[in-house]
């Protein structure tokens, strides 16, 4: 089981704001035992498009204090 956390990139002059780097399409993620495949991810706090239970959906990386977790990265 992979427990990789996406790389954080800093922005802003004071570098006080951190944003999550985007995940590549095909990455498998988990949120509260629900598994999904990343279709499109802009990174940061923006919503990502995932395929969950065979349907496209929009997920946030973090919701109500819980964060998604990377299960596996796509094979190149």
Backbone atoms as SQL, in Angstrom:
CREATE TABLE atoms (id INTEGER PRIMARY KEY, chain TEXT, resi INTEGER, resn TEXT, atom TEXT, x REAL, y REAL, z REAL);
INSERT INTO atoms VALUES
  (1, 'A', 1, 'UNK', 'N', 0.845, -1.169, 0.000),
  (2, 'A', 1, 'UNK', 'CA', 0.000, 0.000, 0.000),
  (3, 'A', 1, 'UNK', 'C', 0.894, 1.237, 0.000),
  (4, 'A', 2, 'UNK', 'N', 0.674, 2.130, -0.914),
  (5, 'A', 2, 'UNK', 'CA', 1.463, 3.340, -1.053),
  (6, 'A', 2, 'UNK', 'C', 0.877, 4.422, -0.170),
  (7, 'A', 3, 'UNK', 'N', 1.714, 5.107, 0.576),
  (8, 'A', 3, 'UNK', 'CA', 1.230, 6.184, 1.432),
  (9, 'A', 3, 'UNK', 'C', 1.870, 7.500, 1.033),
  (10, 'A', 4, 'UNK', 'N', 2.095, 7.676, -0.249),
  (11, 'A', 4, 'UNK', 'CA', 2.716, 8.882, -0.798),
  (12, 'A', 4, 'UNK', 'C', 1.802, 10.086, -0.589),
  (13, 'A', 5, 'UNK', 'N', 2.357, 11.188, -0.136),
  (14, 'A', 5, 'UNK', 'CA', 1.628, 12.440, -0.055),
  (15, 'A', 5, 'UNK', 'C', 2.130, 13.326, -1.178),
  (16, 'A', 6, 'UNK', 'N', 1.230, 13.932, -1.964),
  (17, 'A', 6, 'UNK', 'CA', 1.676, 14.781, -3.069),
  (18, 'A', 6, 'UNK', 'C', 2.609, 15.891, -2.596),
  (19, 'A', 7, 'UNK', 'N', 3.562, 16.243, -3.434),
  (20, 'A', 7, 'UNK', 'CA', 4.514, 17.300, -3.137),
  (21, 'A', 7, 'UNK', 'C', 3.794, 18.628, -2.985),
  (22, 'A', 8, 'UNK', 'N', 4.213, 19.406, -2.013),
  (23, 'A', 8, 'UNK', 'CA', 3.646, 20.734, -1.834),
  (24, 'A', 8, 'UNK', 'C', 4.557, 21.747, -2.495),
  (25, 'A', 9, 'UNK', 'N', 3.969, 22.688, -3.200),
  (26, 'A', 9, 'UNK', 'CA', 4.736, 23.759, -3.822),
  (27, 'A', 9, 'UNK', 'C', 4.315, 25.068, -3.186),
  (28, 'A', 10, 'UNK', 'N', 5.263, 25.959, -2.984),
  (29, 'A', 10, 'UNK', 'CA', 4.969, 27.225, -2.321),
  (30, 'A', 10, 'UNK', 'C', 4.686, 28.311, -3.330),
  (31, 'A', 11, 'UNK', 'N', 3.830, 29.228, -2.943),
  (32, 'A', 11, 'UNK', 'CA', 3.553, 30.390, -3.778),
  (33, 'A', 11, 'UNK', 'C', 3.464, 31.610, -2.877),
  (34, 'A', 12, 'UNK', 'N', 3.568, 32.775, -3.468),
  (35, 'A', 12, 'UNK', 'CA', 3.493, 34.008, -2.694),
  (36, 'A', 12, 'UNK', 'C', 4.875, 34.474, -2.292),
  (37, 'A', 13, 'UNK', 'N', 5.010, 35.793, -2.127),
  (38, 'A', 13, 'UNK', 'CA', 6.302, 36.381, -1.812),
  (39, 'A', 13, 'UNK', 'C', 6.833, 35.885, -0.475),
  (40, 'A', 14, 'UNK', 'N', 5.945, 35.765, 0.509),
  (41, 'A', 14, 'UNK', 'CA', 6.378, 35.338, 1.832),
  (42, 'A', 14, 'UNK', 'C', 6.447, 33.815, 1.940),
  (43, 'A', 15, 'UNK', 'N', 6.035, 33.118, 0.879),
  (44, 'A', 15, 'UNK', 'CA', 6.007, 31.667, 0.860),
  (45, 'A', 15, 'UNK', 'C', 5.207, 31.108, 2.026),
  (46, 'A', 16, 'UNK', 'N', 4.163, 31.836, 2.440),
  (47, 'A', 16, 'UNK', 'CA', 3.355, 31.382, 3.560),
  (48, 'A', 16, 'UNK', 'C', 2.173, 30.535, 3.101),
  (49, 'A', 17, 'UNK', 'N', 1.891, 30.547, 1.810),
  (50, 'A', 17, 'UNK', 'CA', 0.774, 29.783, 1.282),
  (51, 'A', 17, 'UNK', 'C', 1.330, 28.565, 0.549),
  (52, 'A', 18, 'UNK', 'N', 0.894, 27.384, 0.919),
  (53, 'A', 18, 'UNK', 'CA', 1.341, 26.161, 0.249),
  (54, 'A', 18, 'UNK', 'C', 0.180, 25.549, -0.502),
  (55, 'A', 19, 'UNK', 'N', 0.477, 25.015, -1.666),
  (56, 'A', 19, 'UNK', 'CA', -0.541, 24.349, -2.471),
  (57, 'A', 19, 'UNK', 'C', -0.038, 22.973, -2.856),
  (58, 'A', 20, 'UNK', 'N', -0.963, 22.068, -2.968),
  (59, 'A', 20, 'UNK', 'CA', -0.650, 20.696, -3.336),
  (60, 'A', 20, 'UNK', 'C', -0.374, 20.619, -4.832),
  (61, 'A', 21, 'UNK', 'N', 0.689, 19.901, -5.194),
  (62, 'A', 21, 'UNK', 'CA', 1.014, 19.707, -6.613),
  (63, 'A', 21, 'UNK', 'C', -0.033, 18.789, -7.244),
  (64, 'A', 22, 'UNK', 'N', -0.350, 18.983, -8.525),
  (65, 'A', 22, 'UNK', 'CA', -1.353, 18.132, -9.179),
  (66, 'A', 22, 'UNK', 'C', -0.906, 16.672, -9.277),
  (67, 'A', 23, 'UNK', 'N', -1.873, 15.791, -9.212),
  (68, 'A', 23, 'UNK', 'CA', -1.618, 14.363, -9.404),
  (69, 'A', 23, 'UNK', 'C', -1.841, 14.011, -10.868),
  (70, 'A', 24, 'UNK', 'N', -1.048, 13.093, -11.413),
  (71, 'A', 24, 'UNK', 'CA', -1.237, 12.708, -12.820),
  (72, 'A', 24, 'UNK', 'C', -2.509, 11.874, -12.999),
  (73, 'A', 25, 'UNK', 'N', -3.126, 11.964, -14.178),
  (74, 'A', 25, 'UNK', 'CA', -4.286, 11.120, -14.466),
  (75, 'A', 25, 'UNK', 'C', -3.930, 9.643, -14.272),
  (76, 'A', 26, 'UNK', 'N', -4.873, 8.896, -13.755),
  (77, 'A', 26, 'UNK', 'CA', -4.649, 7.474, -13.514),
  (78, 'A', 26, 'UNK', 'C', -4.223, 7.154, -12.096),
  (79, 'A', 27, 'UNK', 'N', -3.892, 8.191, -11.303),
  (80, 'A', 27, 'UNK', 'CA', -3.532, 7.971, -9.910),
  (81, 'A', 27, 'UNK', 'C', -4.747, 7.437, -9.155),
  (82, 'A', 28, 'UNK', 'N', -4.538, 6.412, -8.357),
  (83, 'A', 28, 'UNK', 'CA', -5.602, 5.851, -7.524),
  (84, 'A', 28, 'UNK', 'C', -5.545, 6.535, -6.160),
  (85, 'A', 29, 'UNK', 'N', -6.688, 7.074, -5.716),
  (86, 'A', 29, 'UNK', 'CA', -6.745, 7.742, -4.421),
  (87, 'A', 29, 'UNK', 'C', -7.872, 7.148, -3.587),
  (88, 'A', 30, 'UNK', 'N', -7.816, 7.423, -2.289),
  (89, 'A', 30, 'UNK', 'CA', -8.815, 6.926, -1.354),
  (90, 'A', 30, 'UNK', 'C', -9.258, 8.077, -0.458),
  (91, 'A', 31, 'UNK', 'N', -10.543, 8.149, -0.186),
  (92, 'A', 31, 'UNK', 'CA', -11.078, 9.110, 0.771),
  (93, 'A', 31, 'UNK', 'C', -12.087, 8.373, 1.640),
  (94, 'A', 32, 'UNK', 'N', -11.768, 8.216, 2.905),
  (95, 'A', 32, 'UNK', 'CA', -12.669, 7.540, 3.857),
  (96, 'A', 32, 'UNK', 'C', -13.164, 6.207, 3.301),
  (97, 'A', 33, 'UNK', 'N', -12.287, 5.356, 2.889),
  (98, 'A', 33, 'UNK', 'CA', -12.482, 4.019, 2.323),
  (99, 'A', 33, 'UNK', 'C', -13.060, 3.996, 0.912),
  (100, 'A', 34, 'UNK', 'N', -13.462, 5.131, 0.340),
  (101, 'A', 34, 'UNK', 'CA', -13.930, 5.184, -1.046),
  (102, 'A', 34, 'UNK', 'C', -12.722, 5.336, -1.965),
  (103, 'A', 35, 'UNK', 'N', -12.617, 4.467, -2.971),
  (104, 'A', 35, 'UNK', 'CA', -11.520, 4.524, -3.933),
  (105, 'A', 35, 'UNK', 'C', -11.970, 5.223, -5.200),
  (106, 'A', 36, 'UNK', 'N', -11.054, 5.966, -5.824),
  (107, 'A', 36, 'UNK', 'CA', -11.343, 6.669, -7.074),
  (108, 'A', 36, 'UNK', 'C', -10.066, 6.776, -7.895),
  (109, 'A', 37, 'UNK', 'N', -10.241, 7.039, -9.194),
  (110, 'A', 37, 'UNK', 'CA', -9.121, 7.255, -10.110),
  (111, 'A', 37, 'UNK', 'C', -9.141, 8.706, -10.562),
  (112, 'A', 38, 'UNK', 'N', -8.000, 9.387, -10.455),
  (113, 'A', 38, 'UNK', 'CA', -7.903, 10.782, -10.873),
  (114, 'A', 38, 'UNK', 'C', -8.008, 10.871, -12.394),
  (115, 'A', 39, 'UNK', 'N', -8.908, 11.734, -12.872),
  (116, 'A', 39, 'UNK', 'CA', -9.053, 12.008, -14.298),
  (117, 'A', 39, 'UNK', 'C', -8.359, 13.325, -14.627),
  (118, 'A', 40, 'UNK', 'N', -8.584, 14.350, -13.789),
  (119, 'A', 40, 'UNK', 'CA', -7.934, 15.659, -13.954),
  (120, 'A', 40, 'UNK', 'C', -7.771, 16.290, -12.586),
  (121, 'A', 41, 'UNK', 'N', -6.586, 16.841, -12.336),
  (122, 'A', 41, 'UNK', 'CA', -6.294, 17.476, -11.054),
  (123, 'A', 41, 'UNK', 'C', -5.436, 18.706, -11.297),
  (124, 'A', 42, 'UNK', 'N', -5.926, 19.868, -10.894),
  (125, 'A', 42, 'UNK', 'CA', -5.172, 21.118, -11.035),
  (126, 'A', 42, 'UNK', 'C', -4.285, 21.378, -9.824),
  (127, 'A', 43, 'UNK', 'N', -4.386, 20.555, -8.793),
  (128, 'A', 43, 'UNK', 'CA', -3.578, 20.739, -7.596),
  (129, 'A', 43, 'UNK', 'C', -4.187, 21.757, -6.656),
  (130, 'A', 44, 'UNK', 'N', -3.462, 22.074, -5.613),
  (131, 'A', 44, 'UNK', 'CA', -3.922, 23.057, -4.641),
  (132, 'A', 44, 'UNK', 'C', -5.230, 22.660, -3.985),
  (133, 'A', 45, 'UNK', 'N', -6.032, 23.677, -3.704),
  (134, 'A', 45, 'UNK', 'CA', -7.310, 23.457, -3.042),
  (135, 'A', 45, 'UNK', 'C', -8.455, 23.323, -4.037),
  (136, 'A', 46, 'UNK', 'N', -8.135, 23.283, -5.328),
  (137, 'A', 46, 'UNK', 'CA', -9.177, 23.174, -6.343),
  (138, 'A', 46, 'UNK', 'C', -9.731, 21.757, -6.384),
  (139, 'A', 47, 'UNK', 'N', -10.946, 21.632, -6.892),
  (140, 'A', 47, 'UNK', 'CA', -11.552, 20.306, -7.019),
  (141, 'A', 47, 'UNK', 'C', -10.854, 19.521, -8.123),
  (142, 'A', 48, 'UNK', 'N', -10.837, 18.212, -7.964),
  (143, 'A', 48, 'UNK', 'CA', -10.286, 17.344, -8.991),
  (144, 'A', 48, 'UNK', 'C', -11.407, 16.476, -9.537),
  (145, 'A', 49, 'UNK', 'N', -11.270, 16.099, -10.802),
  (146, 'A', 49, 'UNK', 'CA', -12.241, 15.206, -11.416),
  (147, 'A', 49, 'UNK', 'C', -11.741, 13.784, -11.216),
  (148, 'A', 50, 'UNK', 'N', -12.616, 12.934, -10.682),
  (149, 'A', 50, 'UNK', 'CA', -12.262, 11.542, -10.433),
  (150, 'A', 50, 'UNK', 'C', -13.325, 10.621, -11.019),
  (151, 'A', 51, 'UNK', 'N', -12.921, 9.376, -11.252),
  (152, 'A', 51, 'UNK', 'CA', -13.880, 8.343, -11.638),
  (153, 'A', 51, 'UNK', 'C', -14.115, 7.490, -10.396),
  (154, 'A', 52, 'UNK', 'N', -15.358, 7.494, -9.919),
  (155, 'A', 52, 'UNK', 'CA', -15.731, 6.788, -8.692),
  (156, 'A', 52, 'UNK', 'C', -16.976, 5.959, -8.975),
  (157, 'A', 53, 'UNK', 'N', -16.920, 4.677, -8.730),
  (158, 'A', 53, 'UNK', 'CA', -18.045, 3.767, -9.018),
  (159, 'A', 53, 'UNK', 'C', -18.503, 3.872, -10.467),
  (160, 'A', 54, 'UNK', 'N', -17.537, 4.049, -11.391),
  (161, 'A', 54, 'UNK', 'CA', -17.846, 4.096, -12.815),
  (162, 'A', 54, 'UNK', 'C', -18.410, 5.414, -13.308),
  (163, 'A', 55, 'UNK', 'N', -18.517, 6.410, -12.439),
  (164, 'A', 55, 'UNK', 'CA', -19.066, 7.720, -12.819),
  (165, 'A', 55, 'UNK', 'C', -18.054, 8.817, -12.521),
  (166, 'A', 56, 'UNK', 'N', -18.091, 9.900, -13.316),
  (167, 'A', 56, 'UNK', 'CA', -17.228, 11.050, -13.048),
  (168, 'A', 56, 'UNK', 'C', -17.816, 11.846, -11.899),
  (169, 'A', 57, 'UNK', 'N', -16.927, 12.350, -11.048),
  (170, 'A', 57, 'UNK', 'CA', -17.347, 13.108, -9.874),
  (171, 'A', 57, 'UNK', 'C', -16.291, 14.171, -9.597),
  (172, 'A', 58, 'UNK', 'N', -16.619, 15.146, -8.775),
  (173, 'A', 58, 'UNK', 'CA', -15.673, 16.185, -8.346),
  (174, 'A', 58, 'UNK', 'C', -15.388, 15.986, -6.862),
  (175, 'A', 59, 'UNK', 'N', -14.116, 15.889, -6.525),
  (176, 'A', 59, 'UNK', 'CA', -13.703, 15.736, -5.133),
  (177, 'A', 59, 'UNK', 'C', -12.725, 16.849, -4.775),
  (178, 'A', 60, 'UNK', 'N', -12.744, 17.250, -3.507),
  (179, 'A', 60, 'UNK', 'CA', -11.706, 18.103, -2.938),
  (180, 'A', 60, 'UNK', 'C', -10.671, 17.190, -2.294),
  (181, 'A', 61, 'UNK', 'N', -9.410, 17.629, -2.262),
  (182, 'A', 61, 'UNK', 'CA', -8.364, 16.838, -1.613),
  (183, 'A', 61, 'UNK', 'C', -8.652, 16.706, -0.128),
  (184, 'A', 62, 'UNK', 'N', -9.157, 17.776, 0.466),
  (185, 'A', 62, 'UNK', 'CA', -9.460, 17.781, 1.890),
  (186, 'A', 62, 'UNK', 'C', -10.907, 18.217, 2.072),
  (187, 'A', 63, 'UNK', 'N', -11.644, 17.485, 2.921),
  (188, 'A', 63, 'UNK', 'CA', -13.050, 17.809, 3.151),
  (189, 'A', 63, 'UNK', 'C', -13.398, 17.488, 4.595),
  (190, 'A', 64, 'UNK', 'N', -13.920, 18.476, 5.302),
  (191, 'A', 64, 'UNK', 'CA', -14.327, 18.335, 6.700),
  (192, 'A', 64, 'UNK', 'C', -13.226, 17.723, 7.564),
  (193, 'A', 65, 'UNK', 'N', -11.998, 18.175, 7.353),
  (194, 'A', 65, 'UNK', 'CA', -10.868, 17.738, 8.164),
  (195, 'A', 65, 'UNK', 'C', -10.225, 16.426, 7.741),
  (196, 'A', 66, 'UNK', 'N', -10.795, 15.737, 6.773),
  (197, 'A', 66, 'UNK', 'CA', -10.222, 14.487, 6.256),
  (198, 'A', 66, 'UNK', 'C', -9.542, 14.766, 4.926),
  (199, 'A', 67, 'UNK', 'N', -8.423, 14.092, 4.674),
  (200, 'A', 67, 'UNK', 'CA', -7.706, 14.256, 3.409),
  (201, 'A', 67, 'UNK', 'C', -7.735, 12.968, 2.605),
  (202, 'A', 68, 'UNK', 'N', -7.646, 13.127, 1.297),
  (203, 'A', 68, 'UNK', 'CA', -7.480, 11.971, 0.420),
  (204, 'A', 68, 'UNK', 'C', -6.092, 11.387, 0.650),
  (205, 'A', 69, 'UNK', 'N', -5.914, 10.170, 0.208),
  (206, 'A', 69, 'UNK', 'CA', -4.624, 9.496, 0.321),
  (207, 'A', 69, 'UNK', 'C', -4.337, 8.820, -1.013),
  (208, 'A', 70, 'UNK', 'N', -3.100, 8.954, -1.483),
  (209, 'A', 70, 'UNK', 'CA', -2.698, 8.294, -2.724),
  (210, 'A', 70, 'UNK', 'C', -2.498, 6.809, -2.437),
  (211, 'A', 71, 'UNK', 'N', -3.170, 5.967, -3.215),
  (212, 'A', 71, 'UNK', 'CA', -3.042, 4.519, -3.086),
  (213, 'A', 71, 'UNK', 'C', -1.983, 4.010, -4.053),
  (214, 'A', 72, 'UNK', 'N', -2.022, 4.492, -5.305),
  (215, 'A', 72, 'UNK', 'CA', -1.000, 4.099, -6.280),
  (216, 'A', 72, 'UNK', 'C', -0.903, 5.144, -7.384),
  (217, 'A', 73, 'UNK', 'N', 0.301, 5.288, -7.903),
  (218, 'A', 73, 'UNK', 'CA', 0.553, 6.189, -9.022),
  (219, 'A', 73, 'UNK', 'C', 0.450, 5.392, -10.317),
  (220, 'A', 74, 'UNK', 'N', 0.103, 6.055, -11.430),
  (221, 'A', 74, 'UNK', 'CA', -0.015, 5.325, -12.699),
  (222, 'A', 74, 'UNK', 'C', 1.342, 4.812, -13.166),
  (223, 'A', 75, 'UNK', 'N', 1.315, 3.702, -13.855),
  (224, 'A', 75, 'UNK', 'CA', 2.551, 3.162, -14.441),
  (225, 'A', 75, 'UNK', 'C', 2.834, 3.925, -15.726),
  (226, 'A', 76, 'UNK', 'N', 4.096, 4.254, -15.951),
  (227, 'A', 76, 'UNK', 'CA', 4.456, 5.045, -17.134),
  (228, 'A', 76, 'UNK', 'C', 4.660, 4.204, -18.342);
